[in-house]
């Protein structure tokens, strides 16, 4: 029974250590994404063009169905 108490204590200590490491990483900006926002503006036009092309295709399909 004393082994279970020992394992639980060790696992809690390890969990607290990982939690402290995670909080430290978040506070120091480890998970901040500096690259994606600067590149996102390059791909916005492609998304708009794709949306416009899809709308055009849908209109053409509707016109073909009406004929």
C-alpha positions, 0 to 999 in steps of 0.5 A: 500500500505504501508503494501506491502512496509513493507513486501517487506522490511522484506523479503529482510532483511530475504533473506540477513540474510539467504545469510550471513548465507550460505556464513558463512557456506561455508567459515567455511567448513560446506559443506565439505565432509571429509568422502566420499573420505576416503571410496571411495577407498574401493568401487573402486574394486567392481566397477571394478569387476562389469564392468569386469563381465558385459563385460564377460557376454556381450561377452558370450551373443555375443558368444551364439548368433553367435552359 
